């Protein structure tokens, strides 16, 4: 075998972790809310399944499977008219429920085809657009991530950071909670001298803690109020499918991954801070100017730091593709726990789909539910057969 095995072919834990998908029955961040204007449409991909995300002309966000039922041309290259999305090719328009609502050309004496495409629940929270890619009937019973510090009348300052990493989502999760890679960040020194003090796997999460010196490097070190915050300890969790950290109840972050395919992951980071001190004096910045400070910090410190992680993950992906069958020696028990959880959740999802006789996401045609009537019956009734 010249390439890494599929999940079904995988034999070792590492092979399974690097081939596992993610359970679609959670809310996944897919885009920054302010990145999609009224009338705009774009493609979003979850584990090989394409969805057209658009904001209609009334400002409502909608998501529909990314294909026209006519010739399967992607709707993400189409246009928005009112609350409908219209195929670029022949102008077939679909309403908010995914039903074919308009055909602008001659029907040649036939009735309007009865086509319906799958739609997906969409919400907005914390400046991010979220889509529920799984069973839509379960969406309202599954909670979006809740971050109390970003709620209420005085939320902490937060400006999202996002970018795409050409690596499997498990590599991204391993990286962000594994502090043995201090050497990688020797320029910025976001953490130092990390010692794992807690590792607690549960059914749905892995909780861990490090004793470590946080934020002692770079210009941002002068903005951290070390009198108020304990920056010598950090709690973290891989709370499937999300990841978060907490330093002294003053510095926190959440990471939301969007698994695009086996080698591509989009990442959304929400770093949020209770306060910043004015460098060299015992004063704090007013809350109203915290966001501009974070925007500047994202540009000069946080994004360059995360780029180092992205480059490392992409290099690991390249190494995995070439040397997947070579022995590895992972020494951090936290990484083993992350991979075990990723595998378990994917196996549980596959088992549920198999029990339903459904095709798992990521397989050809998975999740597409356009369901025309029997073509012969429709032709007899004078209707054009819908796309199979």
Buried (B, 14 or more C-beta within 10 A) or exposed (E): EEEBBEBEEBEEBBBBBBBBBBBBBBBBBBBBBEEBEEBEBBEBBBBBBBBBBBBBEEEEBBBBBBBBBBEBBBBBBBBBBBBBBBBBBEBBBBBBEBBBBEBEEEEEEBEEBBBBBBBBBBEEBBBBBBBBBBBBEEBEEEEBBEBEBBEEEEBBBBBBBBEEBBBBBBBBBBBBBBBEBBEBBEEBBBBBEBEBEEBEBEEEBBBBBBEBBBBBBBEBBEBBBBEBBEBBBBBBBBBBBBBBBBBBEBBBBBBBBBBBBBBBBBBBBBBBBBBBBEEEEEEBBEBEEBEEBBEBBBEEBBBEBBEBBBBBBBEBBEEBBEEBEEEEEBEBEBBBBBBBBBBBBBBEBBEBBEEEEEBBBBEEEBBBEBEBBEEEEBEEEEBBBBBE
